[in-house]
Amino acid sequence: MAQDDAVVGCTGVLLIGTRGAAGPGEVLVRIRGGSEAFLAWSTEPLPVGATVLVIDSRGSRQVDVMEWADPLDALTGGAGNAG
């Protein structure tokens, strides 16, 4: 199956934690006007609820992710809210 380049660069939240080389987890990504779930692979284990950045698509609804902290949160001193 072809890669899904639209998902690369998106952020998401892990629904099922990853296990590093031992296996994937599952990530929910906001994309295409909705939310979609993908199998998520990472080099290091990541916990449920972690915010991640999609860094590559493996095709077949599988992506590579890394833990992500929004750099703008550091400027505002917390979870950047618009209100």
C-alpha positions in Angstrom: 0.0 0.0 0.0 1.2 3.5 -0.8 2.4 5.9 1.9 0.0 8.4 3.3 2.1 11.6 3.1 -0.8 13.8 4.4 -0.3 12.4 7.9 3.4 13.2 8.1 4.0 16.3 10.2 0.7 15.9 12.1 0.5 15.5 15.9 -1.6 13.0 17.7 -2.3 11.3 21.0 -1.5 7.6 21.8 -4.5 5.5 22.5 -2.3 2.5 23.1 1.3 3.0 24.2 4.1 1.9 21.9 6.6 -0.7 23.0 9.6 0.4 20.9 11.2 -2.4 19.0 8.8 -4.9 20.7 5.7 -3.6 18.8 3.4 -0.8 17.9 0.8 1.2 19.7 -2.1 3.2 18.3 -2.3 6.9 17.7 -5.3 9.1 17.0 -4.4 11.9 14.5 -6.5 14.9 13.5 -6.4 14.9 9.7 -8.6 15.5 6.7 -11.3 17.3 8.8 -11.6 14.5 11.3 -9.7 12.0 13.4 -8.1 8.8 12.2 -6.3 6.0 14.0 -3.1 4.5 12.8 -0.7 1.8 14.1 2.2 3.8 15.7 5.8 2.7 15.8 8.5 4.4 17.8 12.2 3.7 18.6 11.5 4.0 22.4 8.4 2.9 24.3 5.9 5.7 24.8 3.0 5.7 27.3 -0.7 6.0 26.7 -1.8 9.6 26.4 1.6 10.8 25.1 1.5 13.6 22.5 3.4 12.5 19.4 4.6 13.8 16.1 4.2 11.6 13.0 7.6 11.5 11.3 7.0 9.0 8.6 4.3 6.8 6.9 4.9 3.1 6.4 1.7 2.7 4.3 -1.1 0.3 5.4 -2.2 2.8 8.0 1.1 2.5 9.9 3.2 5.5 11.0 6.5 6.2 12.8 6.1 8.6 15.7 8.3 10.5 18.2 7.3 12.1 21.5 6.3 15.8 21.0 6.1 18.8 23.1 4.8 22.0 21.4 7.6 24.6 21.6 5.0 27.3 21.9 3.9 25.9 25.2 7.3 26.9 26.7 6.7 30.5 25.7 3.3 30.7 27.3 4.3 28.7 30.4 2.0 25.8 30.0 -0.6 24.2 27.8 -1.2 27.0 25.2 -4.8 27.9 25.3 -6.4 30.4 23.0 -8.9 31.8 25.5 
